[in-house]
Amino acid sequence: MESAIETRFMLLMTGINTREQQKTALSLATTLRLRGIMSVFALTQGSIFAKIFSERGYEVVSTSNFPQSKDLFSKIIRTLKMQSCVQEATQILKIKGINAVLSFGGFSAYPVLEAASKINGIKILLFEGNLAISKCGEDFMKKADRIYFPFEAMQENIDYEFYKKSFVAGIPVDREILKAEPADIHATKKRNLLILACRKETKEMNSTIRELITKYPEVTRDFHIIHETGDREIASINKYYEAHKIESTCEMFFENRGSYYKLADIVIARPNSDIIAELIALKKPAVYLPLPKNKDYFQKQNAVFMAKKSMGFIVEDAKSVNAAVRMRKLYSFLNTYVKSEESMKRNMAELDFENSANRLADDIEKILKSGKK
């Protein structure tokens, strides 16, 4: 039983500002807890993730709000608040008896990492979940004891000083995703096309799917569509599929994506770090539709990497490519992915993301046991 395991070390997780970061942190914390390493989550006041961590039995400490935007005004506010926030973080670290701080890259990690760097014996660990290193990661590399990367390719672009303390572990995936049973939907002889509309720009993704079906209606002949979308779009999407007599299963944010991944032959999704990790772990090919850089800094780099390494396809955002060309590429990938499916699965299997949480936990435990700065 997890509750019977003696707590040997206390780890403070911080910089969790997105759902992707939250999912990764929770997956890792679950694995660490089985080894006697208990995680405490430092979240800014009003964080939507506090309830999720608390319900899983983790302690959550609330920190002062620290602006997350990259605009000039937010930067000024962060500078003005830094000293008081560092003092607040210092108290938390000392009172909770924290042995190490693990940052997931969000701006809210800055005061905690700065405080940890001034306290002797507290290890600083940085986790990077995307192909592009976060600003927080860049700023604290010199002070870090370990930098965790998802892919070896990221080590190629850093100085040897940082390379020596970097560790490639992949991205932890929730065990529920990995162990999920296939969803119970009506049997079909068609292949299954899973569409994940994501929480960013849901309407734009759904518009792309409608455009694809309008231009290439034969897609609906070849595929049964399994579509996840938001609460504002669910009614219109269902209405669209019913009106056009399209064989589909449409739901609002699946309870467990793993159940639907298991059914999917190919996926259309945004290249968020959590989705990429889950698809690699389950060896599912995908067509990635990244948002433009001004809407999401990391998606494009993630998608380019997946395409370059033959683990998926990329179709540029609507403003970068002519609409007709974009639809033709999307249709072409859906129509021909079977030819490269096996090689894509082999490439994903080599990364072994199923065991990422255990690899990370092994290394964190080793660092904590070493007692060396």
C-alpha positions in Angstrom: 0.0 0.0 0.0 1.3 3.5 -0.9 0.2 4.9 2.5 2.4 2.4 4.3 5.6 3.4 2.5 7.9 5.5 4.7 8.7 9.0 3.3 12.5 9.2 2.9 12.7 12.4 0.8 10.5 15.5 0.2 10.4 16.9 -3.4 8.8 20.2 -4.2 7.3 20.4 -7.7 6.8 23.8 -9.2 6.4 25.7 -12.5 3.2 23.8 -13.3 1.0 26.2 -15.3 -0.4 24.1 -18.1 -2.4 20.9 -18.3 0.5 19.1 -20.0 2.8 20.0 -17.1 0.2 18.9 -14.6 -0.3 15.5 -16.2 3.5 14.9 -16.4 4.1 16.0 -12.8 1.2 13.8 -11.5 2.5 10.7 -13.4 6.0 11.2 -12.0 4.8 11.9 -8.5 2.8 8.7 -8.5 5.9 6.7 -9.3 8.1 8.6 -6.8 5.6 8.0 -4.0 6.1 4.2 -4.3 9.8 4.8 -3.6 9.2 6.9 -0.5 9.8 10.2 -2.3 6.8 12.4 -1.5 5.9 15.3 -3.7 4.6 18.7 -2.5 3.1 20.9 -5.2 3.8 24.6 -5.1 1.0 26.3 -7.1 0.0 29.9 -7.5 -3.1 31.1 -5.7 -6.3 30.0 -7.5 -4.5 27.3 -9.7 -7.0 25.0 -11.3 -4.7 22.1 -10.6 -4.8 22.3 -6.8 -7.9 20.2 -6.6 -6.5 17.5 -8.9 -3.3 17.0 -6.8 -5.2 17.2 -3.5 -7.6 14.5 -4.5 -4.7 12.2 -5.3 -3.4 12.7 -1.7 -0.6 15.2 -2.3 0.0 18.3 -0.3 -0.4 21.6 -2.1 1.2 24.9 -1.0 -0.2 28.1 -2.3 2.3 30.8 -3.5 1.7 34.4 -4.5 0.6 35.0 -8.0 3.5 35.5 -10.4 2.4 36.8 -13.9 2.8 34.1 -16.6 2.5 36.3 -19.8 5.6 37.2 -21.8 4.6 40.8 -22.3 6.6 43.7 -21.0 4.1 44.6 -18.2 4.2 41.1 -16.8 8.0 41.1 -16.9 8.0 44.4 -14.9 5.5 43.0 -12.3 7.6 39.8 -11.9 10.7 41.9 -11.3 8.9 44.0 -8.6 7.5 40.9 -6.9 10.6 38.7 -7.1 12.1 39.5 -3.7 8.9 39.0 -1.7 8.1 35.8 -3.6 11.7 34.4 -3.0 11.3 35.1 0.7 7.9 33.3 0.7 9.5 30.3 -1.2 12.4 30.2 1.2 10.0 29.7 4.1 8.1 27.0 2.3 11.3 25.1 1.5 12.6 25.3 5.1 9.3 24.5 6.9 8.5 21.5 4.6 12.0 20.1 4.9 12.4 20.0 1.1 15.4 18.0 -0.3 15.0 18.9 -3.9 13.0 21.2 -6.2 11.8 20.0 -9.6 10.7 22.7 -12.0 8.5 22.0 -15.1 9.4 25.3 -16.8 6.6 27.7 -15.9 7.4 31.3 -14.8 5.9 30.5 -11.4 9.1 28.4 -10.7 11.4 31.4 -10.8 11.1 32.5 -7.1 11.2 28.8 -5.9 14.3 28.0 -7.9 16.0 31.2 -6.8 15.2 30.4 -3.1 16.5 26.8 -3.5 19.7 28.0 -5.0 20.5 30.0 -1.8 19.8 27.1 0.6 22.7 24.6 1.0 21.8 21.0 0.3 18.6 21.5 -1.8 19.0 20.0 -5.2 17.7 21.8 -8.3 16.2 19.7 -11.0 14.7 21.0 -14.3 12.3 19.1 -16.5 11.8 20.1 -20.1 8.8 18.6 -21.9 9.1 20.2 -25.3 11.7 20.4 -28.0 12.3 24.0 -27.3 13.8 24.7 -23.9 11.7 27.0 -21.7 12.9 30.4 -20.6 13.0 29.3 -17.0 15.1 26.3 -18.0 17.6 28.4 -19.9 18.0 30.8 -16.9 18.6 28.2 -14.3 20.8 25.7 -16.2 23.9 26.9 -14.4 22.4 26.4 -11.0 20.8 23.1 -11.8 22.0 19.7 -10.6 20.1 17.9 -13.3 18.3 18.8 -16.5 15.8 16.3 -17.9 15.2 16.2 -21.6 12.6 14.1 -23.5 14.8 13.5 -26.5 18.5 13.0 -27.2 18.3 15.6 -30.0 18.0 18.4 -27.4 21.4 17.5 -26.0 23.1 18.3 -29.3 22.4 22.1 -29.0 23.6 22.7 -25.5 27.1 23.5 -24.1 29.2 20.6 -22.8 28.9 22.1 -19.3 25.1 21.5 -19.4 25.4 18.3 -21.4 27.3 16.6 -18.5 24.3 17.2 -16.2 21.6 16.4 -18.6 19.6 13.2 -18.7 17.3 11.9 -21.4 14.3 10.2 -19.9 11.3 10.8 -22.2 8.0 12.2 -20.8 6.1 10.3 -18.1 2.7 9.1 -19.1 -0.1 8.4 -16.7 -0.4 4.6 -16.0 -4.2 4.9 -16.6 -3.5 5.8 -20.2 -1.1 2.9 -20.6 -3.3 0.3 -19.0 -6.7 1.5 -20.4 -9.0 -1.0 -22.1 -10.3 -0.1 -25.5 -13.4 2.1 -25.4 -16.7 0.4 -25.9 -18.1 1.9 -29.1 -20.1 0.2 -31.8 -18.1 -2.2 -34.0 -17.0 -1.0 -37.4 -15.1 -2.4 -40.3 -13.6 1.0 -41.1 -10.3 2.2 -39.7 -10.6 4.6 -36.7 -9.6 8.2 -37.0 -9.2 9.9 -33.6 -9.5 13.6 -33.5 -8.3 15.5 -30.5 -9.4 19.1 -30.7 -7.4 20.1 -27.6 -8.4 23.0 -25.4 -6.6 25.7 -27.4 -8.3 27.0 -30.6 -10.9 24.2 -30.5 -13.1 25.9 -33.0 -10.2 26.3 -35.5 -9.5 22.5 -35.3 -13.1 21.6 -35.8 -13.3 24.0 -38.8 -10.3 22.2 -40.3 -12.0 18.8 -40.0 -15.2 20.1 -41.6 -13.1 21.6 -44.5 -11.3 18.3 -45.0 -14.6 16.3 -45.2 -16.2 18.9 -47.5 -13.2 18.7 -49.9 -12.6 15.0 -49.5 -15.8 13.3 -48.5 -14.2 9.9 -49.2 -12.5 10.2 -45.8 -15.8 9.3 -44.2 -16.0 6.2 -46.4 -12.6 5.0 -45.2 -12.7 6.1 -41.5 -15.0 5.9 -38.5 -14.4 9.3 -36.8 -13.9 9.4 -33.0 -13.9 13.1 -32.1 -13.1 14.8 -28.8 -14.1 18.4 -28.6 -15.0 21.2 -26.1 -18.2 22.0 -24.4 -18.9 25.0 -26.7 -18.5 22.9 -29.9 -19.9 19.5 -29.0 -23.5 20.3 -30.1 -22.5 21.7 -33.4 -20.1 18.9 -34.2 -22.7 16.3 -33.4 -25.2 18.1 -35.5 -22.8 18.3 -38.4 -22.0 14.6 -38.4 -25.7 13.7 -38.1 -26.7 16.0 -40.9 -24.2 14.5 -43.2 -24.8 10.9 -42.0 -21.2 10.5 -41.0 -20.3 7.4 -38.9 -18.8 8.9 -35.8 -18.4 8.9 -32.0 -18.2 12.4 -30.6 -17.6 13.2 -26.9 -16.6 16.2 -24.8 -13.1 15.6 -23.4 -12.7 11.9 -23.0 -12.6 10.5 -19.4 -9.5 8.4 -20.3 -7.9 9.1 -23.6 -6.1 5.8 -23.4 -9.3 4.0 -24.1 -9.6 5.8 -27.4 -5.9 5.7 -28.3 -6.2 1.9 -28.1 -8.9 2.0 -30.8 -7.2 4.6 -33.1 -5.4 3.7 -36.3 -4.3 7.2 -36.8 -4.8 10.5 -34.8 -5.2 14.1 -35.7 -4.0 16.4 -32.9 -2.2 19.4 -31.7 1.5 18.5 -30.8 1.3 19.3 -27.1 4.0 17.5 -25.1 1.5 15.3 -23.2 -0.3 14.1 -26.4 3.1 13.4 -28.1 4.2 11.4 -25.1 1.0 9.4 -25.0 1.1 8.6 -28.7 4.8 7.6 -28.5 4.1 5.3 -25.5 1.2 3.6 -27.3 2.9 3.7 -30.7 0.2 5.5 -32.6 0.9 7.5 -35.7 -0.5 11.0 -36.0 -1.0 14.0 -38.2 0.0 17.1 -36.1 -1.6 20.5 -36.7 0.6 22.9 -34.7 -0.7 26.3 -33.8 1.3 29.3 -35.0 4.2 30.4 -32.8 2.4 33.5 -31.4 -0.3 31.2 -30.0 1.9 28.4 -28.7 5.7 28.7 -28.8 6.4 25.0 -28.5 4.0 23.1 -30.8 5.7 23.8 -34.1 9.1 22.5 -32.9 7.4 19.4 -31.4 5.6 18.6 -34.7 8.7 19.2 -36.9 10.7 16.8 -34.7 8.0 14.1 -34.9 7.9 14.4 -38.7 11.7 14.5 -39.1 12.1 11.4 -37.0 9.3 9.6 -39.0 7.0 9.2 -36.0 4.2 11.3 -37.5 3.3 13.9 -40.0 3.0 17.7 -39.9 0.5 20.0 -41.6 1.3 23.7 -41.2 -1.2 26.1 -39.7 -3.8 27.8 -42.0 -1.9 31.1 -42.2 1.4 29.5 -43.4 0.1 27.3 -46.2 -2.5 27.8 -49.0 -5.8 26.2 -47.8 -6.1 23.8 -50.8 -2.5 22.6 -50.3 -3.1 22.2 -46.6 -6.2 20.0 -47.2 -4.4 18.0 -49.8 -1.5 17.3 -47.5 -3.8 16.3 -44.6 -5.8 14.0 -46.9 -2.7 12.5 -48.4 -1.3 11.6 -45.0 -4.5 10.0 -43.9 -4.8 8.1 -47.1 -1.2 6.8 -47.2 -0.1 6.4 -43.6 -0.5 2.6 -43.7 2.6 2.5 -46.0 4.8 3.9 -43.2 2.9 2.8 -40.2 5.2 -0.1 -39.2 8.4 1.9 -39.5 6.8 4.8 -37.4 5.8 2.3 -34.7 9.4 0.9 -34.6 10.8 4.4 -34.3 8.5 5.2 -31.4 9.2 1.8 -29.7 12.9 2.7 -29.6 12.1 5.7 -27.4 10.4 3.5 -24.8 8.2 6.3 -23.3 6.3 3.6 -21.4 9.1 3.5 -18.9 9.9 7.3 -18.7 8.5 7.7 -15.2 10.6 4.9 -13.9 13.8 6.2 -15.5 13.2 9.7 -14.1 12.4 8.3 -10.7 15.6 6.2 -10.7 17.7 9.2 -11.5 16.0 11.5 -9.0 16.4 8.9 -6.3 20.1 8.5 -7.1 20.6 12.3 -6.9 18.8 12.5 -3.6 20.8 9.6 -2.1 24.1 11.1 -3.2 23.8 14.1 -0.9 26.2 16.0 -3.2 25.5 19.4 -4.7 
